[in-house]
Every structure is written in C-alpha cells, then in structure tokens.
Amino acid sequence: MQLPASILNVLYNSRFFNLLIYFTAFLLFSYVVIRAFLISFTTDEITTLYDYVLKNDIFNRNYEFMSANNHMLNTGLMWMIYKIFGFNIFMLRLPNVLAFAVYLFYSFKLIKQFEIGLFRFSAFILLCTNPFLLDFFSLARGYGISMAFLMPALYHLLLFVNGDDQKNIFLSLLLIAIGSMANLTLLYIFFPICVLLVATLIHRKEKLRILENKFKILLISALLLCSGYVLYSLDRAGSLFYGGIVGIWYDTVNSLLFMSLYFLPYSLSVHFYIKIFFIACLLSGGGFIIYDMFWRKIKFIFSPYKTMLILFLCCILFEMALHYLLGVKYLVGRTGMFFIPVLCLFCSYLINEKVKRYRFIAPLSFLIFFASLIHFVYCASLNHVLLWK
C-alpha cells in the first residue's frame, strides 16, 4: 500500500524534523540545567568533595576501600572549579551539564544521515530521553563526562569502518581512553573497538599506519598505563567490590532495564516485551548478515548497524571473559551505562536500514520510540535522581 504523497513529504521532511530535534535538544538541555540547580548534593558528590577535592587528592595518594568513588577526571574538574568559584553546587556540576551538550550534539550527528525525518527524530528521542542516563548529567560524577567522550568516539569509529581515514580510529580510541579517566568501566568498550580496528584492516587488506599516528598512539598508551595502574591499585585495596556474580543477564541486562524504567511499578509484561524487542533486533541483525552473505551472496560491508552489533557483542564477550578468567564482577547499573547508547544506536541503525524493505517493522519501531518519550515525561523530576532520593 502506497502512502499519499502529502504524508510521504512530511515523513521525509528533513528540515522540519531537524528543527524538531533542535527544539527537543533545547528542552532536554534546559531540563538538565534546572535539575543541576535544584537537586540536593548527593552522598557520592559530598564524598568526592570532602575526601578528594578539599584534600587536593585528585589521583588517590592512598588507595582505600572507597577509592573507586574518585572519578579522577571529574574530581580534577571539580577541584579547578572549587578553586575559582568556591562551594557552588551548580558550578561543581557544570562539567557534566556541558557534557550533556556534547552528548546531544553527537547523538544528532550519529543519526543525521537517516533519510526519513521521522525516523531521525525517533532515534534521537530513544538516545536522549533515558531518565536513568540523564540523571548523571545533572550530578558531579564521572558518568556523564564519560558518556560525552563515548558518543564522539562512536562517531569516529563509524567514520573509520565506513572507509574514512585511519586517524578516526585512533581518535576514537583516544576519546575512550580519556573518558576512562572519568569512568574506568569505559575500558570495556576500548578493547572491542580494537577488535573492530583489526577486523576492518583485515577486511580492507590495509596496513596500520603507525608512524602517521604515533603521537595519538603514545598518548593512548600513556592513558592506558595510567588506567591500568589505577585498576591494579583499586583491586589491591578491595575497592572494586561493586558488581554482580550471578550472570550477565541478571546483573547487567536486568539492572540496566530496571534502572532505565526508573524502578516504576510497570507490570512484568512490559519488562518482557522490552526484552523481546531488543533480543529480536539482535537476532534479526545477525540473521540479516548471515542471509546476505550466504543466501544472497552479498559481500560483507561494515554498515552502521553491523558495526554497532559487532561492538555490542564484543563488549558482552569481553565482560564475560573478564569474569571467567580473572574473576571480575559483572557490570551492574551505572557501571554498564555505556551499553545503553550502543544498543539504542544499533536498533536505530537496523530499523533505518531495513524499514524500506520490511515495512511492517515501522509501526512497531514508532511504538517503542513513542513509549520511550512517554516514559521520560512520566519519570521527569526536578528534585531527585533515581539512586539518591
């Protein structure tokens, strides 16, 4: 059934939906700014201020049981702001507030190429209205800053795998390495990106141009050594206690789902259908790759949805390998927050690429995107965040 031309013109109207995205981004940024003004200083923020900022101890002179609470990049920025402005809660949170502007900007850049304007807007809503994710852009913690480094890293990763210069992959790795200084769990995505780097070079039959990128490689190596030392010291101090031991499905997947749903009393059927949607996307993405390669005899190409799928699966495998080989606990809640934008990008890219051939998925995708917006409005609060009420 062919839609009327007037409706198609609206759906494909890039200018209209771009303006709608800009307006939505302004509203979301205003929401984050207002919350940063109004929300009381949380226990973790107070601990960072008194144990590290006021003691001029940005890099953990002595590693203790609670030293993992020191997100060094965030602590360093808090220290600078405190020296200039004194004790001002909003100013201490300003780096994370500005980080949200970066997150919004690169979220738009990552979905800007979507041909159907309505899909572009829907993907932006899915990426930017997760209430659990938004909480951390209004707090003086390292998680929001790390997400601001993750999004441009994913953008440059996609530029590289889609045929752009090698400088993009090193820039991607550098951004992740810097972001890990705000949240060490971002290293979980660093090594899967390295896997994609090697796979892409093999696929292209291309050599790694080390000399042209030697400065970036040296800087990345230095940051990794620093992160490695911090992780080793935290482990010796028993500070890496936060995590799960049951399994990746229960600890990582379920915790992220419950927190994304903001612990609201939705029925278990809602949880079930959300899981079914994402599992169906993952299975469909893998199925399309196999179908195209072995049935349609189409040569494998690193399209955006394939890249995000491989990255997501590599992150899962890396997390499981760390648990079984080194006894590292599974990521729980905020420590696995980087999975949220990666999975949302994968689903958005998959739907955008396949909707023209399989049009029946369009209504379902709109339902999910619309539901995420309604959920955000339902969860919106100016006086508290989920984990520190």
Beta strands, then each sheet from edge to edge (+ up, - down):
end
